[in-house]
Amino acid sequence: MTDKEKVMEQYKGKTILIKYGGNAMINDELKAAVVEDVVALQKMGMRPILAHGGGPNINRMLEKIGAEVEFVNGLRKTTGVVIDVVEMVLIGQVNTELVGLINKAGGKAVGLSGVSGNMLVCEKQKSDVDLGFVGNVVKVNTEAINAILDAGFIPVIAPVGTDGKGQSYNINGDIAAGQVAGALKAEKFMLLTDIEGLCNDIKVRDVISYLNVKDVKALKDKGTIAGGMIPKVDCCVQAINDGVTSVNIIDGRRPHVIMDAFTEKLGTTIGTAQESEGIKW
């Protein structure tokens, strides 16, 4: 057994949650690599879960129908028209396509959203600006996910939640994934994004290799963590606080980065085990 195989063997039977988004969702080569990696994890005896977003797909559909695209602090402003589009695109298009690709690649996948089994119970997000039907997850019901994992299937989860009374809510994909990872006490939570990791300066691409959660507030105040990176880092911190063992923000533009992240030091690891590494104060 090689050193890499020994490392991978340690994760057998463990829950691995991958948040899939960004360019990897619209580039066919990268999409195929993600699907192959997820199927490979299952064949190695792990319990992979693929949680996805679909922002670019939603934006394209909104532009087609002439609806406004607006974000506040990285969160999509979601009117009644927008939530209909979100459900149609995330559940009807993106989720279905990913399930089909995993099955085609030799895996066994089942599509879910947060509405399935009241998995992601939401209340309206409270904000200085009315974000519309943007949900704040107040409860994660894991029964459906565990049942699917126990049956040998890969859950593919769309970030649409419910108030339990028939109203759907748009949830930031990173936040939804982090909540599910925390509720399941996942061994690993990986976020695939369109950058090498959390950087001191996005123009220089100088990655912070390890971020201790105690330094998050200072980096927000400094502006290092800003825009769409805010919900990403917040969901990582929440996942750590909820008992996830390992959290990584990694470059989804790199083919097979999911497999490589098990044995290489990639992107930004977030946790409490050591002092931060790579921050330029």
C-alpha positions in Angstrom: 0.0 0.0 0.0 1.4 3.4 -1.0 1.6 6.4 1.4 -1.3 8.0 -0.5 -3.4 4.9 -0.2 -2.7 4.7 3.5 -3.9 8.3 4.0 -7.0 7.6 2.0 -7.7 4.4 3.9 -8.0 6.5 7.1 -11.1 8.1 5.7 -13.0 4.9 5.0 -16.5 5.1 6.4 -16.1 8.9 7.1 -18.5 11.6 5.8 -16.9 13.9 3.3 -18.9 17.0 2.2 -17.8 18.8 -0.9 -19.3 22.2 -1.7 -19.2 22.5 -5.5 -19.5 25.9 -7.2 -17.8 28.5 -9.3 -16.1 27.9 -12.6 -15.9 24.1 -12.0 -19.7 24.1 -12.5 -19.6 25.6 -16.0 -16.4 24.1 -17.4 -17.1 20.6 -18.7 -13.6 19.3 -18.1 -13.6 20.4 -14.5 -17.2 19.2 -14.0 -16.1 15.7 -15.2 -13.1 15.7 -12.8 -15.3 16.7 -9.8 -17.8 13.9 -10.6 -15.0 11.4 -11.1 -13.4 12.3 -7.7 -16.7 12.0 -5.9 -17.4 8.6 -7.4 -13.8 7.5 -6.5 -14.4 8.6 -2.9 -17.5 6.4 -2.7 -15.7 3.4 -4.3 -12.9 3.8 -1.6 -15.5 3.3 1.1 -16.1 7.0 2.1 -19.5 8.6 2.4 -19.3 11.6 0.0 -21.9 14.3 -0.2 -22.0 16.9 -3.0 -23.6 20.2 -2.0 -23.8 22.6 -4.9 -24.6 26.2 -5.8 -25.5 27.5 -9.2 -25.1 31.3 -9.1 -24.0 31.8 -12.7 -26.8 29.6 -14.0 -29.4 31.6 -11.9 -27.9 34.9 -13.2 -28.2 33.7 -16.8 -31.8 32.8 -16.4 -32.7 36.0 -14.6 -31.0 38.0 -17.4 -33.0 36.0 -20.0 -36.3 37.0 -18.4 -35.2 40.6 -17.7 -35.1 40.3 -13.9 -32.7 42.3 -11.7 -29.6 40.6 -10.3 -28.6 42.2 -7.0 -26.3 41.1 -4.2 -25.9 42.5 -0.7 -22.8 41.4 1.3 -22.5 38.3 -0.9 -26.1 37.3 -0.6 -28.6 37.3 -3.5 -31.6 39.6 -3.1 -34.5 37.2 -3.7 -37.9 38.5 -4.8 -40.9 36.3 -5.5 -39.8 36.0 -9.1 -36.2 35.2 -8.2 -37.1 32.4 -5.8 -39.1 30.7 -8.5 -36.1 30.9 -10.8 -33.8 29.7 -8.0 -35.9 26.6 -7.5 -36.3 25.9 -11.2 -32.5 26.3 -11.9 -31.0 24.7 -8.8 -33.4 21.8 -8.3 -34.7 21.3 -11.8 -31.5 21.9 -13.8 -28.3 21.8 -11.9 -29.2 19.1 -9.3 -30.7 16.8 -11.9 -27.7 17.2 -14.2 -25.2 16.4 -11.4 -27.1 13.3 -10.4 -27.1 12.1 -14.0 -23.4 12.7 -14.4 -22.5 10.8 -11.2 -24.7 7.9 -12.2 -23.1 7.9 -15.7 -19.7 7.9 -14.1 -20.5 4.7 -12.2 -21.7 6.2 -8.9 -25.1 6.1 -7.4 -26.6 9.5 -6.6 -29.9 10.8 -5.3 -30.9 14.5 -5.7 -32.2 16.4 -2.7 -32.9 20.0 -1.7 -33.4 21.5 1.7 -37.1 21.1 1.2 -36.7 17.2 1.0 -37.7 15.8 4.4 -37.7 19.4 5.8 -33.9 19.0 5.7 -33.1 22.7 5.9 -35.7 24.5 8.0 -35.4 28.3 7.5 -36.6 31.6 8.8 -36.4 34.8 6.8 -32.9 36.3 6.9 -32.8 39.4 9.1 -30.7 42.2 7.6 -30.5 46.0 7.4 -31.7 45.5 3.8 -34.7 43.4 3.0 -33.3 40.5 1.1 -36.7 39.0 0.3 -36.9 35.2 0.4 -33.4 34.6 1.6 -33.4 32.0 4.4 -31.4 31.6 7.6 -31.2 27.9 8.5 -32.5 27.3 12.0 -32.6 23.5 11.9 -31.0 20.7 9.9 -32.8 17.4 9.8 -30.3 14.8 8.8 -32.5 11.7 8.6 -33.0 11.7 4.8 -29.2 12.3 4.2 -28.2 9.5 6.5 -30.7 7.1 5.1 -29.4 7.8 1.6 -25.8 7.4 2.7 -26.6 4.2 4.6 -28.2 2.8 1.4 -25.0 3.4 -0.5 -26.0 6.5 -2.5 -24.3 9.9 -2.9 -26.7 12.7 -1.8 -26.6 15.7 -4.1 -28.0 18.7 -2.3 -29.4 22.0 -3.7 -29.4 25.0 -1.3 -33.2 25.7 -1.2 -34.8 25.6 2.2 -38.3 25.7 3.6 -40.2 27.3 6.5 -42.1 24.0 6.8 -45.3 25.8 5.8 -44.9 25.7 2.0 -42.6 28.7 1.5 -39.2 28.1 -0.1 -36.2 30.1 0.7 -32.9 30.8 -1.2 -29.9 29.9 1.0 -26.3 30.9 0.2 -24.8 27.6 -1.1 -21.7 27.9 1.1 -23.8 28.5 4.2 -26.1 25.6 3.5 -23.2 23.3 2.9 -21.5 24.3 6.1 -24.7 23.8 8.1 -25.1 20.3 6.7 -21.5 19.4 7.3 -21.8 20.6 10.9 -25.0 18.7 11.5 -23.5 15.5 10.2 -20.2 16.1 12.1 -18.4 15.5 8.8 -14.8 14.4 8.8 -13.9 16.8 6.0 -15.7 19.8 4.5 -14.2 21.2 1.3 -15.2 24.3 -0.5 -14.3 24.5 -4.2 -14.0 28.1 -5.4 -12.5 30.2 -8.2 -9.3 31.2 -6.3 -6.4 29.4 -4.8 -7.6 30.1 -1.3 -8.1 33.0 1.0 -5.6 35.6 -0.1 -4.0 38.6 1.6 -4.2 40.4 -1.7 -6.3 38.9 -4.5 -4.1 40.7 -7.1 -1.0 39.0 -5.8 -2.7 35.7 -5.0 -0.7 35.2 -1.8 -2.7 32.5 0.0 -3.1 32.3 3.7 -2.4 28.6 4.2 -3.9 28.3 7.7 -6.5 30.6 9.3 -7.1 30.3 13.0 -10.8 31.2 13.6 -9.7 33.7 16.3 -8.2 35.9 13.5 -11.4 36.0 11.3 -12.8 39.3 12.8 -9.6 41.1 12.4 -9.3 40.1 8.7 -12.9 41.2 8.1 -12.1 44.6 9.7 -9.0 44.8 7.6 -11.0 44.0 4.4 -9.0 40.8 3.6 -12.3 38.8 4.1 -14.9 40.7 2.0 -17.7 40.3 -0.5 -18.4 36.7 -1.4 -15.6 35.4 0.8 -17.5 36.5 3.9 -20.2 33.8 3.8 -17.5 31.2 2.7 -15.3 31.9 5.8 -18.4 32.3 8.1 -19.7 28.9 7.1 -16.2 27.3 7.6 -16.0 28.8 11.1 -19.6 27.6 11.9 -18.7 24.1 10.7 -15.6 23.9 12.9 -17.7 25.1 15.9 -20.3 22.4 15.1 -17.7 19.7 15.2 -16.4 19.2 11.6 -12.8 17.9 11.8 -11.2 19.5 8.8 -12.2 22.5 6.7 -10.5 23.6 3.5 -11.1 26.3 0.8 -9.5 25.0 -2.3 -9.2 25.9 -6.0 -12.0 24.3 -8.0 -10.3 25.3 -11.2 -7.6 22.6 -10.7 -8.7 19.2 -12.1 -9.0 16.5 -9.4 -8.3 19.0 -6.6 -10.7 17.0 -4.4 -8.5 13.9 -4.5 -5.3 15.9 -4.2 -6.5 17.8 -1.1 -6.4 14.6 0.9 -2.6 14.2 0.5 -1.3 17.7 -0.4 -1.3 21.0 1.4 -3.7 23.1 -0.8 -5.6 26.3 -0.4 -6.6 27.6 3.0 -7.2 25.3 6.0 -9.5 26.8 8.7 -9.4 25.6 12.2 -8.2 26.0 15.8 -5.3 23.5 15.9 -2.5 26.0 15.3 -1.7 29.7 14.9 -2.5 31.3 11.5 0.1 30.9 8.8 0.6 33.4 5.9 -1.3 36.4 7.1 0.3 39.7 6.2 -0.7 42.1 9.0 
